[in-house]
Amino acid sequence: MMNKKIAIIGASVGGLLAAAKLQKQGFEVTIFEKGNAVGGLFSEVKTPFGQQELGMHVLYVNEEQRDFLGSIFGANSFDILKGTDVDIGGSYAFSKANFKSIYPKIENVEEQELAFREILENKSKPEKNSALGEITRRFGNFAGNQFVKPALEKLWLAAADELSAGALHCFFDLRRIVLADKANSDRLKQDSFLDSVIANPLQEKPAGSVFGGREGLVLKDERKDFNLLAKEWAEKSGVQLKFSKPAEVLNGKISISGKALSNDFHSCIVTTPTQTMFKETPKGLDQLELSIYYLKLQEKLGDSFPAYYMLCHDPSIKSSRIVNYEGYHKTKENQVATILSVEVLHEIGQQVSVEEIKSEVATVIKGVKVEEGHCFERKLKVCRPTLKNAEMLDNLQLDLQKKSPNFQQYFSGMRTDAGVFFSHQTIGMAYESALELIRKAS
Ligand SMILES: Cc1cc2nc3c(=O)[nH]c(=O)nc-3n(C[C@H](O)[C@H](O)[C@H](O)COP(=O)(O)OP(=O)(O)OC[C@H]3O[C@@H](n4cnc5c(N)ncnc54)[C@H](O)[C@@H]3O)c2cc1C
């Protein structure tokens, strides 16, 4: 039946999960992947010191999604983080810290209480437009204006009144500013209202108990070849998985190999950011670049550094985030060298040298000795979450839909302007699209 033929663009976690759900409900699903492997941002990169994670370190899913992932990749491929550990990087006992903390934390206990009170008292709905209103709604006047606003402007290299509310939800753990330590962080995570305001920023359901009750999946080292497993799963389940098939917008329509998808499919779910399907970057779109550096250390960091730490608020520091894999992999007791990844958000073409990143990390983490550094030249483009970009991206999607009115298109790719960044948001949206298709068909 034509209304059961669905195309999915992108064979990463979002695309695979949506496909698994649809296929189980009797839909005919074809996944078109631009590259020659599954995984997208959840895959690995070859570095001089072995395979390293590319982007996503923790995958936030609900139980049903976790079971589907288990059936695709094997249930033993992941460690599962639950409860207040779900977002393990957001909980850290700073008393153990042995690094230069340049995060603008609220150190004073009375001021911390004031910040908490202000957050608790404000139960208004999320601000849809500018970041300015959303800053004070979520963080109160005191913490919002004095701490969060300057940090946000530094991260996105733009003024808060030009940024969209979504800017607050992305790539950035603003909670640390008001939480300052593990006790406060856990207090927040256990309070369903606070969790829904801060950890679950889009306030989608179900709210509460950390990221809307999701689990955190961390890849195990000893996992099998995901590409092979996904191919086997697709073959067994009857999902068509096609590689080297980039989707492109031609004459205003999403097409594969020059042919509009609307000719053969009833609907599609696009898991890559919409603008990436255009041959040329849409004019006027304001983008930043994300570079990733990998550093091999001479000694393990152990507990002296959290799973990740944002560093973007000191004008002299270029790194946006340092990720310590050890912090996620509680079980990697015997690992000799520790690998850090350093994510740097910068203007296009203004890459930072490996040497600069090495010395920056040595400044931040006391006594750390970096053995080797490597820059992964991915040059990932990220839209600056401005109000102007938000309008452009909305229009891009509306125009695609208008051009093919009978071909329903769902967009779940990363949209920093709309607060769609972390896996529970992007993957959650791809999955929601599948659920909506199922509802419509029944
Ligand atoms: C540096 C970094 C760190 C991150 N860390 C975390 C984290 O710790 N936790 C977390 O929850 N989230 C994190 N994220 C966000 C997370 O990676 C994304 O939310 C998630 O990967 C999105 O998954 P997805 O399946 O929706 O899309 P993606 O993983 O982006 O996959 C899209 C797929 O589409 C394919 N594709 C692209 N263009 C086309 C085309 N034209 N035609 C066909 N196929 C195409 C790609 O090859 C890819 O396979 C991070 C992101 C970055 C960049």
The ligand as a Gaussian input file, in Angstrom:
#p B3LYP/6-31G(d) Opt

LIG

0 1
 C       30.515000      17.165000      19.045000
 C       29.160000      16.656000      19.415000
 C       28.961000      16.053000      20.650000
 C       27.710000      15.558000      21.007000
 N       27.542000      14.939000      22.208000
 C       26.345000      14.435000      22.554000
 C       26.171000      13.714000      23.774000
 O       27.106000      13.470000      24.524000
 N       24.918000      13.269000      24.077000
 C       23.870000      13.466000      23.232000
 O       22.762000      13.064000      23.549000
 N       24.013000      14.101000      22.067000
 C       25.225000      14.593000      21.710000
 N       25.369000      15.239000      20.517000
 C       24.206000      15.349000      19.645000
 C       23.965000      14.008000      18.943000
 O       25.150000      13.632000      18.273000
 C       22.789000      14.099000      17.972000
 O       21.625000      14.481000      18.645000
 C       22.525000      12.725000      17.333000
 O       23.670000      12.191000      16.754000
 C       21.529000      12.838000      16.263000
 O       21.303000      11.531000      15.788000
 P       20.490000      11.334000      14.491000
 O       20.315000       9.891000      14.245000
 O       19.239000      12.132000      14.574000
 O       21.360000      12.045000      13.359000
 P       22.910000      11.956000      12.958000
 O       23.703000      11.157000      13.912000
 O       23.319000      13.350000      12.666000
 O       22.837000      11.151000      11.602000
 C       22.370000      11.659000      10.378000
 C       22.677000      10.618000       9.300000
 O       22.275000      11.139000       8.043000
 C       23.304000      10.931000       7.083000
 N       23.165000      11.989000       6.079000
 C       23.599000      13.266000       6.147000
 N       23.239000      13.939000       5.042000
 C       22.552000      13.068000       4.272000
 C       21.918000      13.170000       3.003000
 N       21.910000      14.302000       2.307000
 N       21.311000      12.068000       2.501000
 C       21.301000      10.885000       3.184000
 N       21.891000      10.741000       4.383000
 C       22.500000      11.822000       4.923000
 C       24.584000      11.013000       7.890000
 O       25.657000      10.377000       7.218000
 C       24.167000      10.296000       9.178000
 O       24.336000       8.915000       9.093000
 C       26.626000      15.702000      20.121000
 C       26.821000      16.300000      18.869000
 C       28.071000      16.777000      18.513000
 C       28.261000      17.409000      17.169000

